[in-house]
Amino acid sequence: MMAPQFVAPYRKNEKNDRNDAEAICETAGRPNMRFIPIKDEEQQAILTIHRARTLLVGERTALVNQIRGFLTEFGVVLPQGRNQIRAQLPALLDEGELALPHLLRSVLADQYQRLCELDHVIEGYDHQIESLARTDERAKRLMKVEGMKEPSD
C-alpha cells in the first residue's frame, strides 16, 4: 500500500480511476518509494479503540461547550474546562439562589448525565489502552520516550 500523498504528484489532470491507476503504476516503479505496511487484525482492532475514544472526546468537548453556552445565555459564566462544569453544574441545578428556568435545568441535567456517561466510557477505553500498552513490546518502547505516557483529551 502507498500513502495517497506520495501518489498525487504523479497523477495527471483530474482525479478519476484511470488517472489514479496510472499514477499508482508510475509511483510504484520509483526506487525510493515508501510503502505502508499492512496492519494485521489485532492492530486494526486496537485502532478501533483509539478512533472510538477520539470521537467520544470530541463529543464530550462539544457537550461541555454547549453547556457553557446555554448557561452564558442566562447570565451564568463558568470558566473553561470540563472539570469546571463537573464541579459547578450540580450546584447550579439545585434550586438555589439562581432563578434558572425549569426547562433549562431539565436540559442541563440531561446533558450533565450524558457528560458523566461519556467520561465513564472514555475512562474505560483509557484503561483498555493502558492494558494493551503494558503487554505490547512496541508500546513499551514508545512509553520510554518523554511525553508518550498519557493519552490526550
PASEBA-1860 file (N, C-alpha, C; in nm, 3 decimals):
! residues 153
1> MMAPQFVA> 0.084/-0.117/0.000/0.000/0.000/0.000/0.089/0.124/0.000 ~ 0.037/0.228/-0.063/0.110/0.354/-0.070/0.023/0.465/-0.013 ~ 0.090/0.560/0.050/0.017/0.676/0.102/-0.028/0.764/-0.014 ~ -0.151/0.812/-0.012/-0.204/0.892/-0.123/-0.122/1.017/-0.154 ~ -0.062/1.078/-0.052/0.015/1.200/-0.078/0.140/1.173/-0.161 ~ 0.186/1.048/-0.166/0.302/1.015/-0.250/0.260/0.986/-0.393 ~ 0.135/0.949/-0.412/0.085/0.917/-0.546/0.037/1.043/-0.618 ~ -0.020/1.136/-0.545/-0.083/1.255/-0.604/0.008/1.333/-0.699
9> PYRKNEKN> 0.137/1.352/-0.670/0.220/1.429/-0.764/0.235/1.364/-0.902 ~ 0.209/1.236/-0.912/0.225/1.165/-1.039/0.094/1.154/-1.117 ~ -0.015/1.204/-1.061/-0.143/1.198/-1.128/-0.155/1.314/-1.226 ~ -0.198/1.284/-1.345/-0.217/1.387/-1.447/-0.364/1.426/-1.452 ~ -0.390/1.550/-1.474/-0.526/1.600/-1.491/-0.613/1.576/-1.368 ~ -0.743/1.554/-1.392/-0.837/1.540/-1.282/-0.827/1.402/-1.218 ~ -0.887/1.392/-1.100/-0.883/1.266/-1.026/-0.996/1.176/-1.074 ~ -0.958/1.062/-1.128/-1.054/0.958/-1.163/-0.982/0.825/-1.155
17> DRNDAEAI> -1.054/0.715/-1.171/-0.994/0.583/-1.153/-0.879/0.558/-1.250 ~ -0.898/0.596/-1.375/-0.795/0.572/-1.476/-0.667/0.649/-1.443 ~ -0.681/0.778/-1.412/-0.564/0.859/-1.379/-0.499/0.813/-1.249 ~ -0.581/0.771/-1.152/-0.527/0.719/-1.026/-0.446/0.592/-1.051 ~ -0.498/0.500/-1.132/-0.428/0.376/-1.162/-0.295/0.403/-1.232 ~ -0.296/0.496/-1.325/-0.173/0.532/-1.396/-0.071/0.592/-1.299 ~ -0.117/0.677/-1.210/-0.027/0.739/-1.112/0.029/0.635/-1.016 ~ -0.052/0.538/-0.976/-0.005/0.432/-0.886/0.103/0.350/-0.955
25> CETAGRPN> 0.082/0.315/-1.081/0.183/0.238/-1.156/0.313/0.316/-1.167 ~ 0.302/0.444/-1.196/0.421/0.529/-1.208/0.494/0.539/-1.074 ~ 0.418/0.558/-0.967/0.476/0.574/-0.835/0.541/0.445/-0.786 ~ 0.477/0.332/-0.811/0.528/0.203/-0.763/0.664/0.171/-0.822 ~ 0.692/0.222/-0.940/0.820/0.195/-1.005/0.934/0.282/-0.956 ~ 0.907/0.379/-0.874/1.012/0.468/-0.824/1.100/0.395/-0.723 ~ 1.232/0.412/-0.733/1.322/0.336/-0.645/1.313/0.375/-0.497 ~ 1.280/0.496/-0.468/1.277/0.540/-0.328/1.136/0.545/-0.269
33> MRFIPIKD> 1.043/0.478/-0.331/0.904/0.481/-0.285/0.894/0.411/-0.149 ~ 0.821/0.476/-0.058/0.796/0.417/0.073/0.654/0.359/0.073 ~ 0.642/0.239/0.122/0.513/0.171/0.125/0.463/0.164/0.269 ~ 0.332/0.157/0.283/0.269/0.146/0.414/0.254/-0.002/0.446 ~ 0.303/-0.045/0.562/0.284/-0.187/0.596/0.136/-0.215/0.623 ~ 0.093/-0.333/0.585/-0.046/-0.373/0.606/-0.063/-0.416/0.751 ~ -0.166/-0.366/0.817/-0.190/-0.398/0.957/-0.262/-0.532/0.969 ~ -0.226/-0.606/1.074/-0.298/-0.731/1.099/-0.429/-0.699/1.173
41> EEQQAILT> -0.510/-0.801/1.193/-0.642/-0.780/1.254/-0.631/-0.723/1.395 ~ -0.531/-0.768/1.470/-0.514/-0.719/1.607/-0.482/-0.570/1.608 ~ -0.396/-0.526/1.518/-0.363/-0.383/1.508/-0.486/-0.302/1.467 ~ -0.563/-0.354/1.375/-0.685/-0.284/1.333/-0.785/-0.275/1.448 ~ -0.795/-0.381/1.527/-0.887/-0.380/1.641/-0.844/-0.276/1.744 ~ -0.714/-0.267/1.767/-0.663/-0.167/1.862/-0.693/-0.026/1.811 ~ -0.679/-0.006/1.681/-0.709/0.126/1.624/-0.855/0.164/1.641 ~ -0.944/0.065/1.642/-1.086/0.098/1.662/-1.109/0.159/1.800
49> IHRARTLL> -1.035/0.112/1.900/-1.048/0.170/2.034/-1.004/0.316/2.030 ~ -0.891/0.343/1.967/-0.840/0.480/1.959/-0.937/0.571/1.883 ~ -0.991/0.522/1.773/-1.084/0.603/1.693/-1.213/0.631/1.769 ~ -1.265/0.528/1.836/-1.388/0.546/1.914/-1.364/0.645/2.027 ~ -1.249/0.635/2.093/-1.216/0.727/2.202/-1.206/0.870/2.150 ~ -1.140/0.887/2.036/-1.125/1.020/1.978/-1.261/1.082/1.947 ~ -1.350/1.003/1.892/-1.485/1.052/1.862/-1.557/1.096/1.989 ~ -1.548/1.015/2.094/-1.617/1.047/2.219/-1.557/1.169/2.287
57> VGERTALV> -1.424/1.185/2.279/-1.360/1.304/2.337/-1.410/1.429/2.265 ~ -1.424/1.422/2.134/-1.478/1.535/2.058/-1.622/1.565/2.096 ~ -1.700/1.459/2.114/-1.840/1.477/2.155/-1.848/1.540/2.294 ~ -1.760/1.494/2.383/-1.759/1.548/2.519/-1.722/1.696/2.519 ~ -1.623/1.733/2.438/-1.582/1.873/2.428/-1.696/1.959/2.376 ~ -1.765/1.910/2.273/-1.879/1.984/2.218/-1.989/1.999/2.322 ~ -2.013/1.894/2.399/-2.117/1.898/2.502/-2.083/2.000/2.610 ~ -1.959/2.000/2.656/-1.916/2.096/2.757/-1.932/2.239/2.705
65> NQIRGFLT> -1.892/2.261/2.580/-1.906/2.395/2.521/-2.053/2.436/2.509 ~ -2.138/2.341/2.476/-2.281/2.373/2.466/-2.339/2.406/2.603 ~ -2.302/2.331/2.704/-2.349/2.360/2.839/-2.306/2.501/2.881 ~ -2.179/2.533/2.859/-2.130/2.667/2.893/-2.207/2.774/2.815 ~ -2.234/2.746/2.687/-2.308/2.842/2.604/-2.449/2.865/2.655 ~ -2.519/2.756/2.691/-2.655/2.769/2.744/-2.654/2.854/2.872 ~ -2.560/2.824/2.960/-2.554/2.899/3.085/-2.521/3.046/3.061 ~ -2.433/3.072/2.966/-2.395/3.210/2.935/-2.516/3.289/2.886
73> EFGVVLPQ> -2.604/3.224/2.808/-2.724/3.292/2.760/-2.815/3.336/2.875 ~ -2.802/3.271/2.989/-2.883/3.307/3.106/-2.800/3.381/3.211 ~ -2.685/3.432/3.169/-2.605/3.517/3.257/-2.513/3.444/3.353 ~ -2.496/3.314/3.336/-2.407/3.237/3.423/-2.282/3.204/3.343 ~ -2.170/3.260/3.385/-2.044/3.238/3.314/-1.956/3.146/3.398 ~ -1.920/3.033/3.339/-1.830/2.938/3.405/-1.696/2.939/3.334 ~ -1.589/2.913/3.409/-1.457/2.903/3.345/-1.454/2.787/3.246 ~ -1.361/2.794/3.152/-1.349/2.687/3.053/-1.300/2.559/3.120
81> GRNQIRAQ> -1.329/2.448/3.056/-1.280/2.319/3.103/-1.391/2.231/3.156 ~ -1.382/2.104/3.126/-1.487/2.012/3.169/-1.485/1.992/3.320 ~ -1.368/2.005/3.382/-1.364/1.990/3.528/-1.442/2.100/3.598 ~ -1.443/2.220/3.540/-1.521/2.330/3.596/-1.671/2.299/3.586 ~ -1.711/2.244/3.472/-1.852/2.207/3.453/-1.891/2.098/3.552 ~ -1.806/1.996/3.562/-1.837/1.885/3.652/-1.844/1.931/3.798 ~ -1.763/2.029/3.833/-1.760/2.076/3.972/-1.876/2.170/4.003 ~ -1.912/2.256/3.909/-2.007/2.363/3.940/-2.150/2.339/3.893
89> LPALLDEG> -2.169/2.255/3.792/-2.304/2.237/3.738/-2.402/2.174/3.838 ~ -2.361/2.073/3.915/-2.459/2.015/4.009/-2.517/2.119/4.106 ~ -2.435/2.211/4.153/-2.485/2.315/4.244/-2.581/2.408/4.172 ~ -2.554/2.436/4.045/-2.643/2.523/3.968/-2.778/2.457/3.941 ~ -2.777/2.325/3.931/-2.901/2.253/3.903/-2.993/2.247/4.025 ~ -2.934/2.254/4.144/-3.016/2.257/4.265/-3.095/2.386/4.268 ~ -3.212/2.379/4.326/-3.292/2.501/4.342/-3.216/2.591/4.439 ~ -3.147/2.688/4.385/-3.067/2.776/4.469/-3.100/2.920/4.444
97> ELALPHLL> -2.999/3.002/4.463/-3.019/3.146/4.450/-3.040/3.190/4.306 ~ -2.990/3.113/4.210/-3.010/3.149/4.069/-3.149/3.105/4.024 ~ -3.217/3.194/3.959/-3.352/3.164/3.911/-3.345/3.115/3.766 ~ -3.292/2.994/3.749/-3.286/2.936/3.614/-3.420/2.870/3.583 ~ -3.468/2.886/3.461/-3.596/2.823/3.423/-3.591/2.671/3.441 ~ -3.705/2.616/3.477/-3.715/2.471/3.499/-3.675/2.393/3.374 ~ -3.719/2.440/3.258/-3.686/2.371/3.132/-3.535/2.368/3.109 ~ -3.467/2.478/3.138/-3.321/2.482/3.126/-3.256/2.385/3.222
105> RSVLADQY> -3.304/2.382/3.345/-3.248/2.288/3.444/-3.265/2.143/3.396 ~ -3.378/2.114/3.336/-3.404/1.979/3.287/-3.307/1.941/3.175 ~ -3.288/2.032/3.081/-3.195/2.007/2.970/-3.053/1.991/3.023 ~ -3.013/2.081/3.113/-2.877/2.074/3.168/-2.856/1.947/3.249 ~ -2.959/1.901/3.319/-2.948/1.775/3.394/-2.925/1.658/3.299 ~ -2.998/1.656/3.188/-2.978/1.550/3.087/-2.836/1.557/3.030 ~ -2.792/1.679/3.002/-2.658/1.694/2.944/-2.550/1.657/3.045 ~ -2.572/1.689/3.170/-2.475/1.652/3.274/-2.467/1.500/3.286
113> QRLCELDH> -2.582/1.434/3.277/-2.583/1.288/3.282/-2.506/1.230/3.162 ~ -2.527/1.287/3.044/-2.455/1.242/2.925/-2.305/1.266/2.941 ~ -2.268/1.378/3.000/-2.127/1.408/3.024/-2.064/1.302/3.114 ~ -2.136/1.264/3.219/-2.086/1.159/3.309/-2.073/1.026/3.236 ~ -2.170/0.994/3.150/-2.163/0.870/3.071/-2.041/0.871/2.979 ~ -2.020/0.983/2.911/-1.905/0.994/2.821/-1.774/0.978/2.898 ~ -1.765/1.044/3.014/-1.644/1.031/3.097/-1.619/0.885/3.133 ~ -1.727/0.814/3.168/-1.715/0.673/3.207/-1.665/0.586/3.090
121> VIEGYDHQ> -1.723/0.605/2.973/-1.683/0.525/2.856/-1.539/0.558/2.815 ~ -1.505/0.686/2.814/-1.368/0.726/2.778/-1.268/0.669/2.878 ~ -1.303/0.671/3.005/-1.216/0.614/3.107/-1.197/0.463/3.084 ~ -1.304/0.395/3.044/-1.293/0.253/3.011/-1.199/0.228/2.895 ~ -1.210/0.310/2.790/-1.118/0.299/2.677/-0.975/0.326/2.721 ~ -0.956/0.426/2.808/-0.822/0.457/2.858/-0.761/0.336/2.929 ~ -0.842/0.269/3.011/-0.793/0.150/3.082/-0.756/0.039/2.984 ~ -0.839/0.021/2.880/-0.807/-0.080/2.779/-0.676/-0.047/2.708
129> IESLARTD> -0.658/0.079/2.672/-0.537/0.121/2.602/-0.415/0.103/2.692 ~ -0.427/0.140/2.819/-0.317/0.122/2.913/-0.282/-0.025/2.929 ~ -0.382/-0.110/2.937/-0.359/-0.254/2.950/-0.288/-0.309/2.827 ~ -0.334/-0.266/2.709/-0.269/-0.311/2.586/-0.126/-0.259/2.577 ~ -0.103/-0.137/2.623/0.031/-0.077/2.617/0.128/-0.152/2.708 ~ 0.079/-0.205/2.819/0.167/-0.279/2.910/0.209/-0.414/2.853 ~ 0.131/-0.469/2.759/0.162/-0.602/2.706/0.227/-0.600/2.569 ~ 0.222/-0.488/2.498/0.275/-0.479/2.362/0.419/-0.426/2.365
137> ERAKRLMK> 0.510/-0.498/2.301/0.652/-0.459/2.301/0.674/-0.324/2.235 ~ 0.606/-0.299/2.124/0.622/-0.170/2.055/0.576/-0.056/2.144 ~ 0.466/-0.077/2.213/0.414/0.027/2.302/0.508/0.049/2.420 ~ 0.568/-0.058/2.471/0.663/-0.044/2.581/0.781/0.044/2.540 ~ 0.830/0.025/2.418/0.941/0.108/2.369/0.898/0.253/2.357 ~ 0.777/0.275/2.307/0.727/0.412/2.292/0.708/0.480/2.427 ~ 0.666/0.404/2.527/0.641/0.463/2.659/0.769/0.515/2.724 ~ 0.885/0.470/2.676/1.012/0.519/2.729/1.045/0.658/2.676
145> VEGMKEPS> 0.978/0.700/2.567/1.001/0.831/2.508/0.930/0.936/2.594 ~ 0.999/1.046/2.622/0.941/1.154/2.702/0.814/1.208/2.636 ~ 0.709/1.224/2.714/0.584/1.281/2.663/0.489/1.179/2.604 ~ 0.520/1.051/2.608/0.436/0.948/2.547/0.358/0.868/2.652 ~ 0.342/0.920/2.771/0.283/0.842/2.879/0.131/0.849/2.886 ~ 0.074/0.964/2.863/-0.069/0.982/2.886/-0.143/1.009/2.756 ~ -0.265/0.955/2.741/-0.347/0.993/2.625/-0.394/1.137/2.641 ~ -0.413/1.204/2.530/-0.456/1.344/2.538/-0.607/1.353/2.527
153> D> -0.662/1.458/2.585/-0.807/1.482/2.577/-0.839/1.570/2.462
END
